[in-house]
Amino acid sequence: MSLILFCTSILTCSLVVSAQPNPQQYDRRTAIPLTTTDYERHIHSQKSSKLSHRIIQRNVTGDTSQIVDDLLVGYDRRMRPNFNGEPVIVSVDMFISRIDNIAEVTMDFDSTFFLRQAWNDPRLIHNKSVINIPPSGFLLDKIWVPDLFFFNEKKSYFHDITTDNVLVRFGANGDVLYSMRISVKVSCAMDFSRFPMDRQYCGMQLESYGYTTEELIFLWKSQIPLQLPEHIKRMQQYYVADTRLTRCDKIYYTGNFSCIEVNFIFVRLLGYYWISYFIPTLLLVILSWVSFWINPMASPARVALGVTIVLTVTTQAISVHSILPKVSYITAIDIWMLACLMFVVGSLLEYSVVHHLICLEEHGTIGLFQVMRRLTARKSVGKGFYQEQTELQTLNSNTSSTLERDPERQKIAKRRQLHGLVVDRWSRLLFPMAFLLFNIVYWSSSMTGDTRHHNDDM
């Protein structure tokens, strides 16, 4: 029994010794075996370096926080920089991230952009040994900021997902950068006289609300004041042809106020209007010319075709105005629709002339009027409807028999039929040529430069 206990104790001691870590470690950088003393010294140095790094970071953070607190001691955000001195110069630049919803009916458009304002505030000059103060939006309520607003704004809002999209950054020399992400719906005075080959000049006016030009002046940044990516320029119905930066200083009875403006030149894309309006009405006009090849004696076919096309073109013309505001002047597409309607109605009137020349003989008109007077007189006496129809049929049969017996009248009737066919033949040529001439004049005048009065300095 004692032998078993002795063996068990020896085995336990060997297991304890084998479980202890190997005192011989290796340096990861040199792969040289380290003694137990070197390994302990290496571990201690790593812990010391991490601790010192934390202490340095804590000291830097504490120094920066102390600097910010010292800057704001006695700072009055109600007073502008250089109070009772020179006006504050605020440089502005924008980065456009979205332009859409250009609405003709309400005359406005939506835009989302980063608005950046920069100025110098001598009260915020701090120790130049500190690299910079971390950007944040929490200091916005503690410093003075310009009172900028959008003059032609309809609706606007700040973005706050996932946090407030506002940035305030300080420089060692007192420079302040104030950036925000904002969406604005802006009104635009549109002119539709050349619609849909029109250009719309829409802009945003940025103005000071309370400070006059003696206290605050807005200026566009000297370098890259406006950034508009290429994929933003092309939209569904428009593309941005150009942008112009101008001044729009305002004069009120309360004083002169600084104002800057960015103008977007929107050029309308014609693809939708070609497919929906121009090509269908063009084909309807060409279809109305088919009646010139239909037998003039087939009155139902020619009249039905002409009336149907007239109604269709009228419906197209009315549907155009559903996408436009109720303007009191004529637009370019109104001229197109009116011209197409005139050509279609002209083809219908042309058939009435042809029908008159072919179907009426020289004395038939007089006889018809005489019979109508006779029927009216007998109706007052009490003649019945069937008797009136019988008399009218008798007149027609008498006229036909007269034509058969009178060769002269047959010549007159044939001459009139020939005149009617000649009118149809000439119409086959004149109508297409007139419509082609109209298209040349219409499209050449519509595609030339915009006649709308606009300032070239914009």
C-alpha positions, 0 to 999 in steps of 0.5 A: 500500500505504501508502495502504491502511494509513493508511485502515485506521488511521483507521477503527480509531481511529474505531471505538475512539472510538465504542465508549467510553461517552457521558460525558453521563448522566442522573439517574433522579430528575430526568432532568437530564443529568449531566456526567462528573464528576457521574456519577462522583460519583453512582456513588461515593456509591451504593457508599459508601451500600451499604458504610456500610449493611453496616458498620452491619448488621455493627455491630448484629449484632455488638452483639446477639451480644455482648449475648447472649454477655454475658447468658449469661456466668455464667448457670446454667440449673439455677437458676430465676429468683428463686431462694430468692425468690418463685415464678416466675409462668408465664402460658400460652396455646394456639392449637389447630390440630387436634382429631380422632381422638376414639376411644370404644373407647380413650377418647382424642383427638388435638390439635395446638396452639401452646403458649406460656409467658411468664415474667420472668427478671431475669438476662436484662435487657439494654441497652434501646437494642437493640430486641430479640434475634432469636427463635431456638430455639438458646438453649433449651438455655442458659436456664431453662425451666419443667418443664411436662408433660401429666398425662393424656397418652398419647403426644406428640411435637414437630414438626421439619419443616422445622426444630424448631418451637420459638421463644424470644424475649427482651425488654429487661426480662427477659421470655421467651416460649417457644413450641412446636408439639406434638401430644398424644394425651390420655386422656378419661374418657367416659360413654356412658350417654346415647350417642349423644345424649351430651356428652363432657367431655375436657380437658388438664391442664398441670402442673409436674413438679418445682417446687412451688407455692412455686417455680412457679405456672402461670396462664392468660394474662389476655388470649385464653388459648385460641384455637380457630378456628371451622373446628376446632370442627366435626369428623366426629362431634362439634363443640366446644360450649364450652371452659372453663379451670380450675385443677387443683392437685395434692397429693402427699406430695412437695408441692403442684404447680401445674396448669391445665386446658383442658376441651373439651365435645364434642357428638356429631352424630347424622347417622350414627346416624340413618342407620345405626341409628335409621331402619332399626330404626324401619322394621323396627318399622313393617314388623312391623305389616304382619302385622296385615293378613295373613290369620291363616290364612297362618301361614308368611307371618306367622311368617316375617316376624316371625322375620326382623324379630326377627333383623334387629333383634337384629343391629342391636343387637349391631353398635352395641356394636362402636363402644363399649367394653365398659361394664357399664351400659345406654346410651340406644341400648340402650334404643332397641334393646330397645324395638324388639325388644320391639315386634317380638317383641310382634307375633309373640306377638300372632299366636300368640294370634290363631292360638290363638283361630282354629284351636283349637275348644273340645274339640279340645285334649282330643282331641289330648292323648288321641290323643297319649297313645294314640300314645305307648302304642302306640309302646311296643308297636311301632306304626309311624309310618305307623299313627300318622299314620293315626290322627292324620288320622282324629282330624282328620276326625272333628273336622271331621265333628263340627263339621259335624254340631254347630251349637253347635260351629260357633258356638263356632268362628266366635266364636273366629275373630271374637275373633282378628280383633278382636285383629288390628284392635285391634293395628293401633291399639294397637301404633302408638300405644304406639310413638309414646308411647315415642318421645315419652318417649324423645326428650324425655328424651334431648334434655334437659340432660345429667344427668351430674354435672359441675362448673359452674365448669369 
